[in-house]
Amino acid sequence: MSVNYDYIPEEIKAQGQRTYRSITVYGDELEFSGGFTDLHTLSYQEILKGNGFGLDEDYGSIRTVSTIINLEPVGLKGEYHPFCKKVLG
């Protein structure tokens, strides 16, 4: 995933996209860059209607993010996203 325009693939830039979101599982890529603006708008609309998630549902995600933020970086070891080389390589 990259929201930094400097790191997205040239072919994505050529399509006029400003962000790039992709995941590869067992060699199959799923590119899901489009529609995120609409997704956030729809999500906020549902939250304002009272259909958001509560603390019980969010706690696991908050704890996971907190753990990641507080980890010591180890660099490029093992499996990592190929874009990491653009930033750290």
Biopython code that builds the backbone (N, CA, C, O; Angstrom):
import numpy as np
from Bio.PDB.StructureBuilder import StructureBuilder

atoms = [
    (1, "MET", "N", (0.847, -1.163, 0.000)),
    (1, "MET", "CA", (0.000, 0.000, 0.000)),
    (1, "MET", "C", (0.894, 1.227, 0.000)),
    (1, "MET", "O", (1.880, 1.281, 0.734)),
    (2, "SER", "N", (0.557, 2.202, -0.810)),
    (2, "SER", "CA", (1.278, 3.461, -0.779)),
    (2, "SER", "C", (0.323, 4.609, -1.012)),
    (2, "SER", "O", (-0.427, 4.626, -1.988)),
    (3, "VAL", "N", (0.360, 5.563, -0.108)),
    (3, "VAL", "CA", (-0.368, 6.801, -0.310)),
    (3, "VAL", "C", (0.612, 7.918, -0.645)),
    (3, "VAL", "O", (0.210, 9.059, -0.871)),
    (4, "ASN", "N", (1.910, 7.582, -0.676)),
    (4, "ASN", "CA", (2.942, 8.535, -1.077)),
    (4, "ASN", "C", (3.128, 8.411, -2.584)),
    (4, "ASN", "O", (3.601, 7.387, -3.077)),
    (5, "TYR", "N", (2.760, 9.442, -3.300)),
    (5, "TYR", "CA", (2.780, 9.420, -4.765)),
    (5, "TYR", "C", (4.155, 9.061, -5.322)),
    (5, "TYR", "O", (4.245, 8.470, -6.398)),
    (6, "ASP", "N", (5.215, 9.405, -4.614)),
    (6, "ASP", "CA", (6.575, 9.123, -5.097)),
    (6, "ASP", "C", (6.869, 7.631, -5.189)),
    (6, "ASP", "O", (7.774, 7.230, -5.920)),
    (7, "TYR", "N", (6.128, 6.810, -4.468)),
    (7, "TYR", "CA", (6.428, 5.384, -4.405)),
    (7, "TYR", "C", (5.449, 4.490, -5.150)),
    (7, "TYR", "O", (5.629, 3.272, -5.158)),
    (8, "ILE", "N", (4.428, 5.045, -5.770)),
    (8, "ILE", "CA", (3.489, 4.175, -6.480)),
    (8, "ILE", "C", (4.042, 3.818, -7.854)),
    (8, "ILE", "O", (4.818, 4.585, -8.424)),
    (9, "PRO", "N", (3.654, 2.662, -8.395)),
    (9, "PRO", "CA", (4.171, 2.224, -9.697)),
    (9, "PRO", "C", (3.811, 3.217, -10.811)),
    (9, "PRO", "O", (2.756, 3.851, -10.788)),
    (10, "GLU", "N", (4.715, 3.329, -11.774)),
    (10, "GLU", "CA", (4.513, 4.258, -12.885)),
    (10, "GLU", "C", (3.228, 3.958, -13.651)),
    (10, "GLU", "O", (2.538, 4.881, -14.086)),
    (11, "GLU", "N", (2.898, 2.669, -13.822)),
    (11, "GLU", "CA", (1.683, 2.333, -14.570)),
    (11, "GLU", "C", (0.421, 2.793, -13.839)),
    (11, "GLU", "O", (-0.598, 3.073, -14.471)),
    (12, "ILE", "N", (0.488, 2.869, -12.533)),
    (12, "ILE", "CA", (-0.640, 3.365, -11.743)),
    (12, "ILE", "C", (-0.743, 4.887, -11.890)),
    (12, "ILE", "O", (-1.836, 5.434, -12.029)),
    (13, "LYS", "N", (0.414, 5.559, -11.856)),
    (13, "LYS", "CA", (0.426, 7.012, -12.076)),
    (13, "LYS", "C", (-0.146, 7.350, -13.447)),
    (13, "LYS", "O", (-0.893, 8.318, -13.591)),
    (14, "ALA", "N", (0.209, 6.545, -14.462)),
    (14, "ALA", "CA", (-0.251, 6.794, -15.833)),
    (14, "ALA", "C", (-1.772, 6.704, -15.945)),
    (14, "ALA", "O", (-2.363, 7.292, -16.850)),
    (15, "GLN", "N", (-2.405, 5.970, -15.030)),
    (15, "GLN", "CA", (-3.869, 5.853, -15.017)),
    (15, "GLN", "C", (-4.526, 7.007, -14.262)),
    (15, "GLN", "O", (-5.751, 7.071, -14.157)),
    (16, "GLY", "N", (-3.703, 7.918, -13.737)),
    (16, "GLY", "CA", (-4.237, 9.071, -13.019)),
    (16, "GLY", "C", (-4.514, 8.830, -11.554)),
    (16, "GLY", "O", (-5.078, 9.696, -10.885)),
    (17, "GLN", "N", (-4.129, 7.665, -11.031)),
    (17, "GLN", "CA", (-4.354, 7.366, -9.620)),
    (17, "GLN", "C", (-3.285, 8.034, -8.771)),
    (17, "GLN", "O", (-2.135, 8.153, -9.194)),
    (18, "ARG", "N", (-3.663, 8.471, -7.572)),
    (18, "ARG", "CA", (-2.735, 9.129, -6.655)),
    (18, "ARG", "C", (-2.306, 8.213, -5.511)),
    (18, "ARG", "O", (-1.378, 8.534, -4.769)),
    (19, "THR", "N", (-2.983, 7.071, -5.369)),
    (19, "THR", "CA", (-2.626, 6.105, -4.334)),
    (19, "THR", "C", (-2.622, 4.710, -4.946)),
    (19, "THR", "O", (-3.150, 4.495, -6.037)),
    (20, "TYR", "N", (-2.014, 3.762, -4.225)),
    (20, "TYR", "CA", (-1.934, 2.385, -4.714)),
    (20, "TYR", "C", (-2.115, 1.438, -3.542)),
    (20, "TYR", "O", (-1.386, 1.511, -2.553)),
    (21, "ARG", "N", (-3.085, 0.555, -3.657)),
    (21, "ARG", "CA", (-3.344, -0.444, -2.618)),
    (21, "ARG", "C", (-3.424, -1.810, -3.275)),
    (21, "ARG", "O", (-4.212, -2.033, -4.194)),
    (22, "SER", "N", (-2.597, -2.711, -2.789)),
    (22, "SER", "CA", (-2.513, -4.038, -3.388)),
    (22, "SER", "C", (-2.056, -5.029, -2.331)),
    (22, "SER", "O", (-1.281, -4.693, -1.435)),
    (23, "ILE", "N", (-2.545, -6.250, -2.450)),
    (23, "ILE", "CA", (-2.068, -7.334, -1.592)),
    (23, "ILE", "C", (-1.887, -8.556, -2.480)),
    (23, "ILE", "O", (-2.695, -8.814, -3.371)),
    (24, "THR", "N", (-0.824, -9.300, -2.229)),
    (24, "THR", "CA", (-0.554, -10.521, -2.975)),
    (24, "THR", "C", (-0.630, -11.695, -2.011)),
    (24, "THR", "O", (0.061, -11.723, -0.993)),
    (25, "VAL", "N", (-1.473, -12.658, -2.341)),
    (25, "VAL", "CA", (-1.644, -13.848, -1.517)),
    (25, "VAL", "C", (-1.413, -15.061, -2.399)),
    (25, "VAL", "O", (-2.105, -15.254, -3.398)),
    (26, "TYR", "N", (-0.438, -15.876, -2.026)),
    (26, "TYR", "CA", (-0.087, -17.069, -2.801)),
    (26, "TYR", "C", (0.152, -16.732, -4.270)),
    (26, "TYR", "O", (-0.250, -17.478, -5.163)),
    (27, "GLY", "N", (0.815, -15.596, -4.509)),
    (27, "GLY", "CA", (1.173, -15.209, -5.869)),
    (27, "GLY", "C", (0.086, -14.502, -6.654)),
    (27, "GLY", "O", (0.336, -14.045, -7.769)),
    (28, "ASP", "N", (-1.110, -14.400, -6.102)),
    (28, "ASP", "CA", (-2.209, -13.713, -6.785)),
    (28, "ASP", "C", (-2.378, -12.313, -6.199)),
    (28, "ASP", "O", (-2.568, -12.149, -4.994)),
    (29, "GLU", "N", (-2.303, -11.297, -7.082)),
    (29, "GLU", "CA", (-2.437, -9.920, -6.622)),
    (29, "GLU", "C", (-3.894, -9.467, -6.655)),
    (29, "GLU", "O", (-4.627, -9.734, -7.608)),
    (30, "LEU", "N", (-4.286, -8.784, -5.605)),
    (30, "LEU", "CA", (-5.581, -8.123, -5.547)),
    (30, "LEU", "C", (-5.296, -6.634, -5.407)),
    (30, "LEU", "O", (-4.792, -6.191, -4.376)),
    (31, "GLU", "N", (-5.617, -5.863, -6.440)),
    (31, "GLU", "CA", (-5.387, -4.419, -6.441)),
    (31, "GLU", "C", (-6.708, -3.745, -6.117)),
    (31, "GLU", "O", (-7.695, -3.946, -6.825)),
    (32, "PHE", "N", (-6.740, -2.954, -5.062)),
    (32, "PHE", "CA", (-7.995, -2.360, -4.596)),
    (32, "PHE", "C", (-7.837, -0.875, -4.286)),
    (32, "PHE", "O", (-8.285, -0.395, -3.245)),
    (33, "SER", "N", (-7.196, -0.159, -5.198)),
    (33, "SER", "CA", (-6.971, 1.274, -4.994)),
    (33, "SER", "C", (-8.233, 2.100, -5.184)),
    (33, "SER", "O", (-8.442, 3.082, -4.472)),
    (34, "GLY", "N", (-9.062, 1.721, -6.122)),
    (34, "GLY", "CA", (-10.241, 2.520, -6.436)),
    (34, "GLY", "C", (-11.336, 2.387, -5.396)),
    (34, "GLY", "O", (-11.471, 1.347, -4.751)),
    (35, "GLY", "N", (-12.116, 3.447, -5.237)),
    (35, "GLY", "CA", (-13.287, 3.404, -4.379)),
    (35, "GLY", "C", (-13.049, 3.732, -2.925)),
    (35, "GLY", "O", (-13.998, 3.733, -2.140)),
    (36, "PHE", "N", (-11.807, 4.012, -2.533)),
    (36, "PHE", "CA", (-11.557, 4.264, -1.117)),
    (36, "PHE", "C", (-12.175, 5.562, -0.632)),
    (36, "PHE", "O", (-12.613, 5.644, 0.515)),
    (37, "THR", "N", (-12.220, 6.579, -1.484)),
    (37, "THR", "CA", (-12.857, 7.833, -1.080)),
    (37, "THR", "C", (-14.320, 7.581, -0.763)),
    (37, "THR", "O", (-14.830, 8.038, 0.260)),
    (38, "ASP", "N", (-14.995, 6.851, -1.646)),
    (38, "ASP", "CA", (-16.402, 6.520, -1.415)),
    (38, "ASP", "C", (-16.576, 5.649, -0.178)),
    (38, "ASP", "O", (-17.537, 5.813, 0.574)),
    (39, "LEU", "N", (-15.644, 4.725, 0.032)),
    (39, "LEU", "CA", (-15.727, 3.841, 1.190)),
    (39, "LEU", "C", (-15.697, 4.645, 2.484)),
    (39, "LEU", "O", (-16.491, 4.398, 3.392)),
    (40, "HIS", "N", (-14.783, 5.607, 2.568)),
    (40, "HIS", "CA", (-14.701, 6.417, 3.776)),
    (40, "HIS", "C", (-15.961, 7.268, 3.956)),
    (40, "HIS", "O", (-16.456, 7.413, 5.074)),
    (41, "THR", "N", (-16.474, 7.824, 2.872)),
    (41, "THR", "CA", (-17.698, 8.622, 2.954)),
    (41, "THR", "C", (-18.856, 7.770, 3.460)),
    (41, "THR", "O", (-19.595, 8.189, 4.351)),
    (42, "LEU", "N", (-19.015, 6.582, 2.896)),
    (42, "LEU", "CA", (-20.091, 5.682, 3.334)),
    (42, "LEU", "C", (-19.917, 5.276, 4.794)),
    (42, "LEU", "O", (-20.888, 5.198, 5.546)),
    (43, "SER", "N", (-18.683, 5.022, 5.182)),
    (43, "SER", "CA", (-18.412, 4.639, 6.562)),
    (43, "SER", "C", (-18.801, 5.758, 7.523)),
    (43, "SER", "O", (-19.445, 5.510, 8.542)),
    (44, "TYR", "N", (-18.408, 6.991, 7.197)),
    (44, "TYR", "CA", (-18.756, 8.123, 8.059)),
    (44, "TYR", "C", (-20.267, 8.349, 8.107)),
    (44, "TYR", "O", (-20.807, 8.683, 9.162)),
    (45, "GLN", "N", (-20.947, 8.171, 6.986)),
    (45, "GLN", "CA", (-22.405, 8.320, 6.975)),
    (45, "GLN", "C", (-23.057, 7.316, 7.924)),
    (45, "GLN", "O", (-23.990, 7.657, 8.651)),
    (46, "GLU", "N", (-22.565, 6.085, 7.913)),
    (46, "GLU", "CA", (-23.123, 5.060, 8.805)),
    (46, "GLU", "C", (-22.815, 5.366, 10.266)),
    (46, "GLU", "O", (-23.652, 5.137, 11.139)),
    (47, "ILE", "N", (-21.624, 5.880, 10.534)),
    (47, "ILE", "CA", (-21.269, 6.254, 11.911)),
    (47, "ILE", "C", (-22.213, 7.335, 12.419)),
    (47, "ILE", "O", (-22.699, 7.266, 13.547)),
    (48, "LEU", "N", (-22.473, 8.344, 11.572)),
    (48, "LEU", "CA", (-23.366, 9.431, 11.969)),
    (48, "LEU", "C", (-24.802, 8.956, 12.173)),
    (48, "LEU", "O", (-25.566, 9.592, 12.899)),
    (49, "LYS", "N", (-25.177, 7.842, 11.539)),
    (49, "LYS", "CA", (-26.506, 7.257, 11.730)),
    (49, "LYS", "C", (-26.563, 6.388, 12.987)),
    (49, "LYS", "O", (-27.618, 5.852, 13.327)),
    (50, "GLY", "N", (-25.427, 6.249, 13.675)),
    (50, "GLY", "CA", (-25.392, 5.417, 14.868)),
    (50, "GLY", "C", (-25.011, 3.976, 14.596)),
    (50, "GLY", "O", (-25.152, 3.123, 15.471)),
    (51, "ASN", "N", (-24.529, 3.691, 13.390)),
    (51, "ASN", "CA", (-24.172, 2.320, 13.016)),
    (51, "ASN", "C", (-22.671, 2.073, 13.032)),
    (51, "ASN", "O", (-22.180, 1.188, 12.331)),
    (52, "GLY", "N", (-21.944, 2.842, 13.819)),
    (52, "GLY", "CA", (-20.500, 2.644, 13.911)),
    (52, "GLY", "C", (-20.159, 1.509, 14.860)),
    (52, "GLY", "O", (-21.041, 0.879, 15.441)),
    (53, "PHE", "N", (-18.875, 1.262, 15.005)),
    (53, "PHE", "CA", (-18.398, 0.225, 15.913)),
    (53, "PHE", "C", (-18.135, 0.828, 17.280)),
    (53, "PHE", "O", (-17.745, 1.991, 17.391)),
    (54, "GLY", "N", (-18.347, 0.039, 18.312)),
    (54, "GLY", "CA", (-18.098, 0.484, 19.677)),
    (54, "GLY", "C", (-16.717, 0.068, 20.150)),
    (54, "GLY", "O", (-15.952, -0.554, 19.412)),
    (55, "LEU", "N", (-16.411, 0.417, 21.385)),
    (55, "LEU", "CA", (-15.100, 0.110, 21.948)),
    (55, "LEU", "C", (-14.819, -1.384, 21.994)),
    (55, "LEU", "O", (-13.684, -1.806, 21.771)),
    (56, "ASP", "N", (-15.834, -2.187, 22.279)),
    (56, "ASP", "CA", (-15.622, -3.633, 22.341)),
    (56, "ASP", "C", (-15.124, -4.175, 21.009)),
    (56, "ASP", "O", (-14.224, -5.014, 20.975)),
    (57, "GLU", "N", (-15.709, -3.697, 19.906)),
    (57, "GLU", "CA", (-15.295, -4.162, 18.574)),
    (57, "GLU", "C", (-13.945, -3.570, 18.171)),
    (57, "GLU", "O", (-13.180, -4.215, 17.453)),
    (58, "ASP", "N", (-13.647, -2.361, 18.620)),
    (58, "ASP", "CA", (-12.426, -1.667, 18.199)),
    (58, "ASP", "C", (-11.198, -2.018, 19.021)),
    (58, "ASP", "O", (-10.074, -1.807, 18.566)),
    (59, "TYR", "N", (-11.386, -2.545, 20.214)),
    (59, "TYR", "CA", (-10.270, -2.730, 21.136)),
    (59, "TYR", "C", (-9.139, -3.568, 20.541)),
    (59, "TYR", "O", (-7.972, -3.204, 20.682)),
    (60, "GLY", "N", (-9.455, -4.662, 19.888)),
    (60, "GLY", "CA", (-8.415, -5.520, 19.313)),
    (60, "GLY", "C", (-7.587, -4.788, 18.274)),
    (60, "GLY", "O", (-6.365, -4.937, 18.238)),
    (61, "SER", "N", (-8.233, -4.004, 17.431)),
    (61, "SER", "CA", (-7.515, -3.235, 16.407)),
    (61, "SER", "C", (-6.644, -2.162, 17.040)),
    (61, "SER", "O", (-5.502, -1.959, 16.628)),
    (62, "ILE", "N", (-7.179, -1.478, 18.033)),
    (62, "ILE", "CA", (-6.411, -0.439, 18.722)),
    (62, "ILE", "C", (-5.186, -1.046, 19.389)),
    (62, "ILE", "O", (-4.097, -0.478, 19.314)),
    (63, "ARG", "N", (-5.349, -2.181, 20.035)),
    (63, "ARG", "CA", (-4.227, -2.847, 20.697)),
    (63, "ARG", "C", (-3.182, -3.296, 19.681)),
    (63, "ARG", "O", (-1.983, -3.168, 19.932)),
    (64, "THR", "N", (-3.622, -3.823, 18.535)),
    (64, "THR", "CA", (-2.692, -4.253, 17.491)),
    (64, "THR", "C", (-1.877, -3.078, 16.971)),
    (64, "THR", "O", (-0.657, -3.180, 16.841)),
    (65, "VAL", "N", (-2.534, -1.964, 16.672)),
    (65, "VAL", "CA", (-1.825, -0.779, 16.179)),
    (65, "VAL", "C", (-0.852, -0.266, 17.235)),
    (65, "VAL", "O", (0.274, 0.104, 16.904)),
    (66, "SER", "N", (-1.263, -0.239, 18.481)),
    (66, "SER", "CA", (-0.384, 0.202, 19.560)),
    (66, "SER", "C", (0.859, -0.678, 19.651)),
    (66, "SER", "O", (1.968, -0.173, 19.831)),
    (67, "THR", "N", (0.680, -1.980, 19.527)),
    (67, "THR", "CA", (1.813, -2.906, 19.559)),
    (67, "THR", "C", (2.766, -2.629, 18.406)),
    (67, "THR", "O", (3.978, -2.565, 18.610)),
    (68, "ILE", "N", (2.237, -2.464, 17.202)),
    (68, "ILE", "CA", (3.072, -2.215, 16.022)),
    (68, "ILE", "C", (3.845, -0.912, 16.174)),
    (68, "ILE", "O", (5.040, -0.862, 15.883)),
    (69, "ILE", "N", (3.173, 0.144, 16.628)),
    (69, "ILE", "CA", (3.821, 1.450, 16.776)),
    (69, "ILE", "C", (4.988, 1.373, 17.751)),
    (69, "ILE", "O", (5.988, 2.069, 17.570)),
    (70, "ASN", "N", (4.878, 0.545, 18.773)),
    (70, "ASN", "CA", (5.897, 0.481, 19.813)),
    (70, "ASN", "C", (6.976, -0.570, 19.567)),
    (70, "ASN", "O", (7.863, -0.738, 20.404)),
    (71, "LEU", "N", (6.923, -1.277, 18.445)),
    (71, "LEU", "CA", (7.957, -2.254, 18.123)),
    (71, "LEU", "C", (9.219, -1.574, 17.613)),
    (71, "LEU", "O", (9.157, -0.487, 17.041)),
    (72, "GLU", "N", (10.351, -2.210, 17.820)),
    (72, "GLU", "CA", (11.628, -1.726, 17.290)),
    (72, "GLU", "C", (11.755, -2.195, 15.844)),
    (72, "GLU", "O", (11.648, -3.393, 15.582)),
    (73, "PRO", "N", (11.984, -1.274, 14.892)),
    (73, "PRO", "CA", (12.142, -1.689, 13.489)),
    (73, "PRO", "C", (13.334, -2.633, 13.321)),
    (73, "PRO", "O", (14.367, -2.453, 13.966)),
    (74, "VAL", "N", (13.190, -3.644, 12.450)),
    (74, "VAL", "CA", (14.268, -4.609, 12.225)),
    (74, "VAL", "C", (14.821, -4.538, 10.806)),
    (74, "VAL", "O", (15.751, -5.274, 10.476)),
    (75, "GLY", "N", (14.278, -3.679, 9.969)),
    (75, "GLY", "CA", (14.765, -3.572, 8.595)),
    (75, "GLY", "C", (14.126, -4.612, 7.696)),
    (75, "GLY", "O", (13.091, -5.190, 8.026)),
    (76, "LEU", "N", (14.762, -4.841, 6.550)),
    (76, "LEU", "CA", (14.224, -5.766, 5.549)),
    (76, "LEU", "C", (14.726, -7.177, 5.828)),
    (76, "LEU", "O", (15.812, -7.551, 5.385)),
    (77, "LYS", "N", (13.946, -7.950, 6.553)),
    (77, "LYS", "CA", (14.289, -9.335, 6.880)),
    (77, "LYS", "C", (13.093, -10.219, 6.589)),
    (77, "LYS", "O", (11.948, -9.808, 6.774)),
    (78, "GLY", "N", (13.361, -11.440, 6.132)),
    (78, "GLY", "CA", (12.268, -12.368, 5.868)),
    (78, "GLY", "C", (11.400, -11.877, 4.726)),
    (78, "GLY", "O", (11.895, -11.280, 3.770)),
    (79, "GLU", "N", (10.101, -12.131, 4.830)),
    (79, "GLU", "CA", (9.169, -11.677, 3.797)),
    (79, "GLU", "C", (8.778, -10.226, 4.065)),
    (79, "GLU", "O", (8.485, -9.854, 5.201)),
    (80, "TYR", "N", (8.777, -9.428, 3.029)),
    (80, "TYR", "CA", (8.362, -8.036, 3.142)),
    (80, "TYR", "C", (7.821, -7.574, 1.797)),
    (80, "TYR", "O", (8.088, -8.185, 0.761)),
    (81, "HIS", "N", (7.063, -6.497, 1.827)),
    (81, "HIS", "CA", (6.479, -5.962, 0.598)),
    (81, "HIS", "C", (7.594, -5.373, -0.271)),
    (81, "HIS", "O", (8.482, -4.696, 0.247)),
    (82, "PRO", "N", (7.561, -5.621, -1.585)),
    (82, "PRO", "CA", (8.618, -5.108, -2.461)),
    (82, "PRO", "C", (8.762, -3.587, -2.425)),
    (82, "PRO", "O", (9.844, -3.078, -2.719)),
    (83, "PHE", "N", (7.726, -2.856, -2.081)),
    (83, "PHE", "CA", (7.834, -1.398, -1.998)),
    (83, "PHE", "C", (8.748, -0.959, -0.857)),
    (83, "PHE", "O", (9.257, 0.161, -0.868)),
    (84, "CYS", "N", (8.959, -1.832, 0.124)),
    (84, "CYS", "CA", (9.845, -1.482, 1.232)),
    (84, "CYS", "C", (11.245, -1.156, 0.728)),
    (84, "CYS", "O", (11.926, -0.305, 1.301)),
    (85, "LYS", "N", (11.680, -1.820, -0.334)),
    (85, "LYS", "CA", (13.003, -1.539, -0.901)),
    (85, "LYS", "C", (13.091, -0.108, -1.418)),
    (85, "LYS", "O", (14.162, 0.497, -1.373)),
    (86, "LYS", "N", (11.989, 0.440, -1.905)),
    (86, "LYS", "CA", (11.997, 1.816, -2.405)),
    (86, "LYS", "C", (12.249, 2.808, -1.278)),
    (86, "LYS", "O", (12.859, 3.855, -1.494)),
    (87, "VAL", "N", (11.785, 2.486, -0.089)),
    (87, "VAL", "CA", (11.902, 3.394, 1.040)),
    (87, "VAL", "C", (13.133, 3.080, 1.882)),
    (87, "VAL", "O", (13.851, 3.987, 2.303)),
    (88, "LEU", "N", (13.376, 1.797, 2.128)),
    (88, "LEU", "CA", (14.439, 1.398, 3.050)),
    (88, "LEU", "C", (15.672, 0.808, 2.371)),
    (88, "LEU", "O", (16.737, 0.719, 2.981)),
    (89, "GLY", "N", (15.526, 0.403, 1.099)),
    (89, "GLY", "CA", (16.583, -0.341, 0.427)),
    (89, "GLY", "C", (17.770, 0.432, -0.003)),
    (89, "GLY", "O", (18.701, -0.133, -0.577)),
]
sb = StructureBuilder()
sb.init_structure("model")
sb.init_model(0)
sb.init_chain("A")
sb.init_seg("    ")
for serial, (resi, resn, name, xyz) in enumerate(atoms, 1):
    if name == "N":
        sb.init_residue(resn, " ", resi, " ")
    sb.init_atom(name, np.array(xyz, "f"), 0.0, 1.0, " ", f" {name:<3s}", serial, name[0])
structure = sb.get_structure()
